[in-house]
């Protein structure tokens, strides 16, 4: 099995696990509370990242079993730890908002957000959502590279 095949299978498994964990497994309380600047917010975010990571472990394990993927357990743990830390950082919300501000993306980050007295965007298609998801995909890519580094050539 080539490293390219390992990369493709791992990325798809983590990508599917991300969407399942970030959209379906995450509870409403976690989604609403994880950005609060409080102990409760930290705990909501930790719980979300824990279930998200467990979902990624499940999808990666299933894909590896079905495809007989040669994975290094140590690299998988390292990769999923890097991914989890990056996910927690972004999902605290004020952190990603500050990065967007620093990079001149404040307008895009706020695009589509409800405003005082207005809720004229009844979708989740906000700039903050897109920046959040692109951040997560970047780290899924990094995690995939870490895992693939241990693939036999």
Order of alpha helices (4+ residues) and beta strands (2+ residues): alpha-alpha-alpha-alpha-alpha-alpha-alpha
